């Protein structure tokens, strides 16, 4: 994430380039008219699109061409080579698309193509209005996709948050470390929603759903009708039930308001205790160390991240944090907090003027339960993300859907997954019948360590490491009874993309349950 432009590289495509230099099914980096571009060739067709991912500025030239799409190596966003459109989260906006001409054995980029808006769907079942409950990435992606797909009816987003939809993963990373300004957090500025005629209502609580009347009951006593409804209520951080857990220097991290409060508290803190050795706990620890705050991490597990990443990766992460000065207290948990310290079950007393609780989240299911939706440790949805009640869809942390890779029903609390589900749900609200079959993806960054994870492995019996973990150059494959469920890569971005494609192809071969997605 940087506002500094990258120097242009490669050939000037406006001046022409030999066709045989453009790899079939691949891409070539260059530039035209002052912008970095990719050229890609598929038989007789030539495509030219912008070379920089619109999410965090990742170099698309280091990514992967899959069909007529290009995928970013950093966080696996996908863009159409034909139109430049952003096809899946975490990217929101598209990249530029350029006209290419062939003359005398050369390809010439002649100018930018201007994409016109999609026309509204003519399906008879298009709802008169759509309401989205939830202001996270699932709700935001859904609202934006509805407009991108040409839906012209009223779109209302009801959010209990006080801020516009934000880049939640950044809250525990750059923003908390003090290297990213608050201005970077909003996924879209307020003007975007106004221009797109998306009615965003912040600090709005929905307390009931009447499916028969297709109405919502709001906390202020008013009612709001809907033609179709998307529930994207997300999850709430688990709070400790022990003495002192609600003291003002004890923080959780979920919303932008949480992030801003924590960052402000960190400015004057000297000693912090992070309760919970999860991804968010470890990212918070790394960010607080970047501020030169003394950090202690408390976790119930005896081996760090053992169930998720395996004992070897866990041991490496523990040693990494210890090299940066973090002190771990594993195999124990807190029993009390006061203004000066955290008391542990082990008897230790840890001085702290800042406490961060990161012990997991719970899906926000009360509204769905009140409405009588079918539940299954989450909101039960089908492959189209439709609930048991017609006209109501669910996406994000609350949704439990059939995994085409295993046939099991899964619920995944990953930000990228939520965004992609919001996109799919939006298309299905418009009658497109698009299966949600994207391979789950998440990433973590701690100091100079970056790990990307594709797939889903709630339980595995084998973790195979290919490469050198100590040198941060490896691929870890997680299997159960010989079947590959997930792959984690450390500084092997292209390997992660290839693993994702392999999983999509494996799903596509399983009786047509799913297909490889763009």
C-alpha positions as CSV (number, residue, x, y, z in Angstrom):
1,X,0.0,0.0,0.0
2,X,1.8,3.0,-1.3
3,X,1.1,6.2,-3.0
4,X,4.5,6.3,-4.6
5,X,4.3,5.5,-8.4
6,X,6.4,2.5,-9.6
7,X,8.9,3.3,-12.4
8,X,7.7,2.1,-15.8
9,X,9.3,-1.1,-17.0
10,X,9.6,-3.0,-20.2
11,X,8.7,-2.0,-23.8
12,X,6.6,0.8,-24.9
13,X,3.6,-1.0,-26.3
14,X,2.3,2.1,-28.1
15,X,5.4,1.9,-30.3
16,X,4.7,-1.7,-31.1
17,X,6.1,-5.1,-30.1
18,X,6.6,-8.3,-32.0
19,X,3.7,-10.7,-31.6
20,X,6.1,-13.6,-30.9
21,X,7.3,-11.9,-27.8
22,X,3.9,-12.1,-26.2
23,X,3.6,-15.6,-24.6
24,X,0.5,-17.6,-25.5
25,X,-1.7,-17.9,-22.4
26,X,0.8,-15.8,-20.4
27,X,1.6,-12.1,-20.2
28,X,4.3,-9.5,-20.9
29,X,4.9,-6.4,-18.8
30,X,5.4,-3.0,-20.5
31,X,3.8,0.4,-20.7
32,X,1.9,2.8,-22.9
33,X,0.9,6.4,-22.5
34,X,2.6,6.6,-19.2
35,X,0.8,3.6,-17.5
36,X,2.1,0.2,-16.7
37,X,0.4,-2.5,-18.7
38,X,0.2,-6.2,-19.3
39,X,-0.2,-7.8,-22.8
40,X,-1.6,-11.2,-23.0
41,X,-2.3,-13.4,-26.0
42,X,-4.9,-16.2,-26.4
43,X,-4.8,-17.5,-29.9
44,X,-5.7,-14.7,-32.2
45,X,-6.9,-12.5,-29.4
46,X,-4.8,-9.9,-27.7
47,X,-5.6,-8.2,-24.4
48,X,-4.0,-5.2,-22.6
49,X,-4.9,-4.3,-19.1
50,X,-3.4,-2.3,-16.2
51,X,-0.5,-4.0,-14.4
52,X,-1.2,-2.9,-10.9
53,X,-3.8,-4.6,-8.6
54,X,-6.3,-2.1,-7.2
55,X,-6.3,-3.7,-3.8
56,X,-2.8,-3.0,-2.3
57,X,-1.0,-2.2,-5.5
58,X,0.4,-5.8,-6.1
59,X,2.3,-6.5,-9.3
60,X,0.0,-8.4,-11.6
61,X,2.9,-9.3,-13.8
62,X,4.1,-11.6,-11.0
63,X,0.7,-13.3,-10.8
64,X,-1.0,-15.9,-13.0
65,X,-3.1,-15.9,-16.1
66,X,-6.0,-18.3,-15.7
67,X,-8.2,-18.4,-18.8
68,X,-9.1,-14.8,-19.7
69,X,-8.3,-13.5,-16.2
70,X,-5.2,-12.4,-14.4
71,X,-4.8,-13.0,-10.6
72,X,-2.8,-11.0,-8.2
73,X,0.1,-12.8,-6.5
74,X,-0.4,-11.0,-3.1
75,X,-4.1,-11.6,-2.1
76,X,-5.5,-13.5,-5.1
77,X,-7.8,-10.8,-6.5
78,X,-8.8,-11.5,-10.1
79,X,-9.4,-9.2,-13.1
80,X,-10.9,-9.8,-16.5
81,X,-8.4,-9.5,-19.4
82,X,-11.3,-8.6,-21.7
83,X,-12.7,-5.7,-19.7
84,X,-10.3,-5.0,-16.8
85,X,-13.2,-5.6,-14.4
86,X,-12.5,-6.7,-10.9
87,X,-14.0,-10.2,-10.8
88,X,-13.5,-11.1,-7.1
89,X,-12.4,-9.7,-3.8
90,X,-10.3,-8.3,-2.3
91,X,-10.1,-6.0,-5.3
92,X,-13.0,-3.6,-5.7
93,X,-12.2,-1.4,-8.6
94,X,-11.1,-2.7,-12.0
95,X,-7.9,-2.0,-13.9
96,X,-7.7,-0.1,-17.1
97,X,-8.4,-1.9,-20.3
98,X,-6.7,-0.9,-23.6
99,X,-7.3,-1.3,-27.3
100,X,-4.8,-3.5,-29.1
101,X,-4.2,-3.6,-32.9
102,X,-2.1,-6.0,-35.0
103,X,-0.1,-4.7,-37.9
104,X,2.7,-6.3,-39.8
105,X,3.5,-8.9,-37.1
106,X,3.4,-6.4,-34.3
107,X,0.9,-5.5,-31.5
108,X,0.2,-1.9,-30.8
109,X,-1.7,-0.5,-27.9
110,X,-3.6,2.4,-29.3
111,X,-5.6,3.8,-26.4
112,X,-7.8,3.1,-23.5
113,X,-11.1,1.4,-23.9
114,X,-14.0,3.0,-22.1
115,X,-16.4,0.4,-20.6
116,X,-20.1,1.4,-20.6
117,X,-22.4,0.5,-17.7
118,X,-24.1,-2.8,-17.7
119,X,-27.8,-2.7,-18.6
120,X,-30.3,-3.8,-15.9
121,X,-31.3,-7.4,-16.0
122,X,-34.6,-8.2,-17.6
123,X,-35.3,-11.2,-15.3
124,X,-38.9,-11.2,-14.1
125,X,-37.8,-12.1,-10.6
126,X,-35.7,-9.0,-10.0
127,X,-36.6,-7.6,-6.6
128,X,-38.1,-4.1,-6.4
129,X,-35.6,-3.2,-3.6
130,X,-32.7,-4.8,-1.8
131,X,-31.7,-4.3,1.8
132,X,-28.3,-5.4,3.1
133,X,-28.0,-5.8,6.9
134,X,-24.3,-5.5,7.8
135,X,-21.6,-3.0,7.0
136,X,-18.6,-5.2,6.6
137,X,-16.8,-6.4,3.4
138,X,-19.6,-8.9,2.5
139,X,-22.3,-6.2,2.6
140,X,-20.0,-3.6,0.9
141,X,-19.1,-6.1,-1.9
142,X,-22.7,-7.0,-2.4
143,X,-23.8,-3.4,-2.7
144,X,-21.1,-2.5,-5.2
145,X,-21.7,-5.7,-7.2
146,X,-25.4,-4.9,-7.5
147,X,-24.7,-1.6,-9.1
148,X,-21.9,-3.1,-11.3
149,X,-24.4,-5.7,-12.5
150,X,-26.8,-3.0,-13.6
151,X,-29.3,-3.2,-10.9
152,X,-31.2,0.2,-10.8
153,X,-33.6,-0.4,-7.8
154,X,-33.1,0.9,-4.3
155,X,-30.1,-0.5,-2.4
156,X,-30.0,0.1,1.3
157,X,-27.1,-0.9,3.6
158,X,-27.9,-0.9,7.4
159,X,-24.7,-1.0,9.5
160,X,-24.4,-1.0,13.2
161,X,-20.9,0.4,12.8
162,X,-20.2,4.1,13.1
163,X,-17.8,4.1,10.2
164,X,-18.1,3.2,6.5
165,X,-17.0,-0.3,5.5
166,X,-13.3,-0.5,6.2
167,X,-10.2,-2.6,5.4
168,X,-10.5,-4.7,8.5
169,X,-7.3,-6.7,8.0
170,X,-5.3,-3.5,8.1
171,X,-6.5,-2.7,11.6
172,X,-4.1,-5.2,13.2
173,X,-1.3,-4.6,10.8
174,X,-0.1,-1.3,9.3
175,X,-2.7,0.9,10.9
176,X,-2.0,-0.3,14.4
177,X,1.8,-0.2,13.7
178,X,1.4,3.4,12.8
179,X,2.5,3.1,9.2
180,X,-0.9,3.5,7.5
181,X,-3.1,6.6,8.1
182,X,-6.8,6.3,9.0
183,X,-7.6,7.8,5.5
184,X,-6.6,4.4,4.0
185,X,-9.1,2.4,6.0
186,X,-12.4,3.1,4.2
187,X,-12.9,0.8,1.3
188,X,-14.8,3.5,-0.5
189,X,-15.3,7.2,0.4
190,X,-18.8,8.5,1.2
191,X,-19.0,10.2,-2.2
192,X,-18.8,6.7,-3.9
193,X,-22.0,5.6,-2.2
194,X,-23.7,8.8,-3.0
195,X,-22.7,8.5,-6.7
196,X,-23.8,4.9,-6.8
197,X,-27.1,5.8,-5.1
198,X,-26.4,3.3,-2.3
199,X,-28.2,4.4,0.9
200,X,-25.8,3.6,3.7
201,X,-27.2,4.1,7.2
202,X,-24.6,3.9,9.9
203,X,-25.2,3.3,13.6
204,X,-28.4,1.5,12.7
205,X,-29.6,-1.5,14.6
206,X,-32.0,-4.1,13.1
207,X,-33.9,-5.9,15.8
208,X,-36.3,-8.0,13.9
209,X,-37.3,-9.5,10.6
210,X,-40.8,-10.3,9.4
211,X,-40.2,-12.6,6.4
212,X,-44.0,-12.9,5.7
213,X,-44.4,-9.1,5.3
214,X,-40.8,-8.7,4.0
215,X,-40.1,-6.0,6.6
216,X,-37.3,-5.1,9.0
217,X,-37.9,-3.7,12.5
218,X,-35.3,-1.1,13.5
219,X,-34.3,-0.2,17.0
220,X,-35.7,3.3,16.7
221,X,-39.2,1.7,16.2
222,X,-39.4,2.3,12.4
223,X,-39.9,-0.4,9.8
224,X,-38.3,-0.9,6.5
225,X,-39.7,-3.0,3.6
226,X,-37.5,-5.1,1.3
227,X,-37.9,-6.9,-1.9
228,X,-35.0,-9.2,-1.1
229,X,-32.6,-9.3,1.9
230,X,-29.0,-10.1,2.4
231,X,-27.9,-10.8,5.9
232,X,-24.2,-10.0,6.4
233,X,-24.1,-9.3,10.1
234,X,-20.6,-10.7,10.6
235,X,-19.2,-11.6,13.9
236,X,-18.6,-10.1,17.3
237,X,-15.4,-10.4,19.3
238,X,-15.5,-12.7,22.3
239,X,-15.1,-10.8,25.5
240,X,-13.6,-12.2,28.7
241,X,-15.8,-13.0,31.6
242,X,-13.5,-12.2,34.5
243,X,-12.8,-9.4,37.0
244,X,-11.5,-6.2,35.2
245,X,-12.3,-7.4,31.7
246,X,-14.3,-4.1,31.1
247,X,-11.7,-1.7,32.3
248,X,-11.0,1.2,29.9
249,X,-7.5,0.0,29.1
250,X,-8.8,-3.4,27.9
251,X,-9.5,-3.5,24.2
252,X,-10.9,-5.7,21.5
253,X,-10.3,-5.2,17.8
254,X,-13.0,-5.7,15.3
255,X,-14.3,-2.3,14.0
256,X,-12.6,0.8,12.8
257,X,-13.7,2.5,16.0
258,X,-12.0,-0.4,17.9
259,X,-8.9,0.1,15.8
260,X,-8.7,3.9,16.4
261,X,-9.3,3.5,20.1
262,X,-6.5,0.9,20.3
263,X,-4.1,2.9,18.2
264,X,-4.7,6.0,20.4
265,X,-4.1,3.9,23.5
266,X,-0.9,2.5,22.1
267,X,0.6,6.0,21.6
268,X,1.1,6.3,25.3
269,X,1.5,2.6,26.4
270,X,4.7,1.1,27.7
271,X,3.7,-2.5,28.5
272,X,1.0,-4.5,26.7
273,X,-0.5,-7.9,27.4
274,X,-2.2,-9.6,24.4
275,X,-4.6,-12.3,25.5
276,X,-5.0,-14.9,22.7
277,X,-2.3,-16.3,20.5
278,X,-4.4,-16.3,17.3
279,X,-3.6,-14.6,14.1
280,X,-5.0,-11.3,15.2
281,X,-3.2,-11.6,18.6
282,X,0.1,-12.2,16.9
283,X,-0.4,-9.5,14.4
284,X,-1.3,-7.1,17.2
285,X,1.8,-8.2,19.0
286,X,4.0,-7.4,16.0
287,X,2.4,-4.1,15.4
288,X,2.8,-3.0,19.1
289,X,6.5,-4.1,19.0
290,X,6.8,-1.8,15.9
291,X,5.9,1.0,18.4
292,X,8.6,-0.2,20.8
293,X,6.0,-1.3,23.4
294,X,6.9,-4.2,25.7
295,X,4.6,-7.1,24.7
296,X,3.6,-10.3,26.5
297,X,1.3,-12.8,24.8
298,X,-0.9,-15.2,26.8
299,X,-2.4,-18.3,25.2
300,X,-4.1,-21.4,26.3
301,X,-2.3,-23.7,23.8
302,X,1.0,-25.1,24.7
303,X,2.3,-25.0,21.1
304,X,1.6,-21.8,19.2
305,X,-0.8,-22.2,16.2
306,X,-0.5,-26.0,16.3
307,X,-4.0,-26.9,15.2
308,X,-4.1,-24.4,12.4
309,X,-0.6,-24.4,10.9
310,X,1.2,-27.3,12.6
311,X,3.9,-27.5,15.3
312,X,6.8,-26.6,13.0
313,X,5.2,-23.4,11.8
314,X,4.1,-22.6,15.3
315,X,7.5,-23.0,16.7
316,X,9.0,-20.8,14.0
317,X,6.5,-18.1,14.7
318,X,7.2,-18.2,18.4
319,X,10.9,-17.9,17.8
320,X,10.3,-15.1,15.3
321,X,8.3,-13.1,17.8
322,X,10.8,-13.8,20.6
323,X,13.6,-12.4,18.4
324,X,11.6,-9.2,18.2
325,X,11.3,-9.1,22.0
326,X,7.8,-10.7,22.6
327,X,7.5,-12.8,25.7
328,X,5.1,-15.8,25.6
329,X,3.0,-17.3,28.4
330,X,1.5,-20.4,26.9
331,X,-0.6,-23.2,28.5
332,X,-2.3,-20.7,30.8
333,X,-5.0,-18.0,30.8
334,X,-5.9,-14.9,32.7
335,X,-8.0,-14.9,35.9
336,X,-8.2,-11.2,36.5
337,X,-7.2,-7.7,35.3
338,X,-6.7,-4.5,37.2
339,X,-5.4,-1.1,36.3
340,X,-1.7,-2.2,36.6
341,X,-1.5,-5.9,35.7
342,X,-3.0,-9.1,34.4
343,X,-3.1,-12.1,36.7
344,X,-2.6,-15.5,35.2
345,X,-3.9,-18.9,36.3
346,X,-0.2,-20.0,36.5
347,X,0.3,-17.4,39.3
348,X,2.2,-15.0,37.2
349,X,1.4,-11.3,37.4
350,X,2.1,-9.3,34.2
351,X,2.4,-5.5,34.5
352,X,0.3,-3.8,31.8
353,X,-1.1,-0.4,31.0
354,X,-2.6,-1.8,27.7
355,X,-4.5,-5.1,27.3
356,X,-5.8,-6.5,24.0
357,X,-8.2,-9.4,24.0
358,X,-8.1,-11.5,20.8
359,X,-9.6,-14.9,21.8
360,X,-11.9,-15.3,18.8
361,X,-15.3,-14.1,17.5
362,X,-18.8,-15.4,17.5
363,X,-21.1,-15.1,14.5
364,X,-23.9,-12.5,15.0
365,X,-26.8,-14.9,14.6
366,X,-29.5,-13.3,16.8
367,X,-31.4,-11.7,13.9
368,X,-31.3,-14.9,11.8
369,X,-32.5,-16.9,14.7
370,X,-35.4,-14.5,15.4
371,X,-36.5,-14.7,11.8
372,X,-36.7,-18.5,12.0
373,X,-34.0,-19.3,9.5
374,X,-32.5,-22.8,9.5
375,X,-29.4,-22.8,11.6
376,X,-26.3,-25.1,11.6
377,X,-23.6,-23.5,13.8
378,X,-24.3,-20.5,11.6
379,X,-26.9,-19.6,9.1
380,X,-27.5,-22.6,6.8
381,X,-27.3,-21.7,3.1
382,X,-27.2,-23.6,-0.1
383,X,-24.6,-23.4,-2.8
384,X,-26.2,-20.1,-4.0
385,X,-26.0,-18.6,-0.5
386,X,-29.8,-18.7,-0.1
387,X,-31.2,-19.4,3.3
388,X,-34.2,-21.6,4.1
389,X,-36.5,-18.6,3.6
390,X,-37.1,-17.4,0.0
391,X,-35.8,-14.0,-0.7
392,X,-33.2,-14.0,2.1
393,X,-29.6,-14.7,1.5
394,X,-26.6,-14.8,3.9
395,X,-22.9,-14.1,3.4
396,X,-19.8,-13.7,5.4
397,X,-19.0,-14.9,8.9
398,X,-22.5,-16.1,9.6
399,X,-23.0,-18.3,6.5
400,X,-22.4,-22.1,6.6
401,X,-22.4,-23.4,3.1
402,X,-21.7,-26.8,1.3
403,X,-18.0,-27.0,0.5
404,X,-17.6,-28.4,-3.0
405,X,-14.1,-29.6,-2.2
406,X,-15.2,-32.0,0.5
407,X,-19.0,-32.1,0.5
408,X,-19.0,-30.9,4.1
409,X,-20.7,-27.8,5.3
410,X,-18.3,-25.1,6.4
411,X,-18.3,-21.7,7.9
412,X,-15.1,-19.6,7.3
413,X,-14.2,-16.4,9.1
414,X,-11.9,-14.9,6.5
415,X,-12.3,-11.3,5.2
416,X,-11.6,-12.3,1.5
417,X,-14.2,-15.1,1.7
418,X,-16.8,-12.7,3.0
419,X,-16.1,-10.3,0.2
420,X,-16.4,-13.0,-2.5
421,X,-19.6,-14.3,-0.9
422,X,-21.0,-10.8,-1.0
423,X,-20.3,-10.6,-4.7
424,X,-21.9,-14.0,-5.4
425,X,-24.9,-13.3,-3.2
426,X,-25.5,-10.0,-5.1
427,X,-25.6,-11.8,-8.5
428,X,-28.0,-14.4,-7.1
429,X,-30.3,-11.7,-5.7
430,X,-30.6,-10.7,-9.3
431,X,-31.4,-14.2,-10.4
432,X,-28.1,-15.3,-11.9
433,X,-27.8,-18.6,-10.0
434,X,-24.1,-18.5,-9.5
435,X,-22.7,-21.2,-7.2
436,X,-20.3,-20.1,-4.5
437,X,-17.3,-22.3,-5.1
438,X,-14.3,-20.0,-4.5
439,X,-11.4,-21.6,-2.7
440,X,-11.0,-19.9,0.8
441,X,-8.0,-17.6,1.1
442,X,-6.4,-15.6,3.9
443,X,-3.1,-14.0,4.7
444,X,-1.1,-12.9,7.7
445,X,1.9,-10.5,8.0
446,X,4.1,-10.4,11.1
447,X,7.3,-8.4,10.8
448,X,8.9,-9.6,7.6
449,X,7.0,-12.9,7.6
450,X,4.1,-13.2,5.1
451,X,2.0,-16.3,4.8
452,X,-0.8,-16.9,2.4
453,X,-3.2,-19.8,2.9
454,X,-5.6,-21.4,0.3
455,X,-8.1,-24.1,1.0
456,X,-9.8,-25.1,4.2
457,X,-8.6,-27.7,6.7
458,X,-10.5,-27.9,10.0
459,X,-8.8,-31.2,10.7
460,X,-5.7,-32.6,9.1
461,X,-3.3,-35.5,9.9
462,X,-0.3,-34.5,7.8
463,X,1.6,-31.3,7.1
464,X,4.3,-31.5,4.5
465,X,6.9,-28.8,4.2
466,X,8.6,-28.2,0.9
467,X,11.4,-25.7,1.2
468,X,13.1,-23.9,4.0
469,X,10.8,-22.5,6.7
470,X,13.7,-20.8,8.5
471,X,14.6,-19.0,5.3
472,X,10.9,-18.0,4.8
473,X,10.8,-19.9,1.5
474,X,8.4,-22.8,1.6
475,X,5.1,-24.5,0.8
476,X,3.2,-26.4,3.5
477,X,0.6,-28.9,2.3
478,X,-2.1,-30.0,4.7
479,X,-3.7,-33.4,4.1
480,X,-6.3,-35.6,5.7
481,X,-6.2,-39.4,4.8
482,X,-4.0,-38.5,1.8
483,X,-6.3,-35.8,0.4
484,X,-5.0,-32.3,0.0
485,X,-7.2,-29.8,1.9
486,X,-5.1,-26.7,2.1
487,X,-1.8,-25.1,1.2
488,X,0.2,-22.4,3.0
489,X,3.0,-20.6,1.2
490,X,5.7,-18.3,2.7
491,X,7.1,-15.9,0.2
492,X,6.1,-18.2,-2.6
493,X,3.2,-16.2,-4.1
494,X,3.1,-18.0,-7.4
495,X,3.0,-21.4,-5.7
496,X,-0.1,-20.2,-3.8
497,X,-1.8,-19.2,-7.0
498,X,-1.0,-22.5,-8.6
499,X,-2.3,-24.4,-5.6
500,X,-5.6,-22.4,-5.8
501,X,-6.1,-23.3,-9.4
502,X,-5.3,-27.0,-8.7
503,X,-8.0,-27.0,-6.0
504,X,-10.5,-25.4,-8.4
505,X,-9.8,-28.0,-11.0
506,X,-10.1,-30.8,-8.5
507,X,-13.5,-29.5,-7.4
508,X,-14.6,-29.2,-11.1
509,X,-13.7,-32.9,-11.6
510,X,-15.9,-34.0,-8.7
511,X,-19.1,-34.7,-10.5
512,X,-19.7,-31.2,-11.6
513,X,-20.2,-29.9,-8.1
514,X,-18.1,-26.8,-8.8
515,X,-16.2,-25.2,-11.5
516,X,-12.9,-23.3,-11.7
517,X,-13.8,-19.6,-11.0
518,X,-12.2,-16.6,-12.7
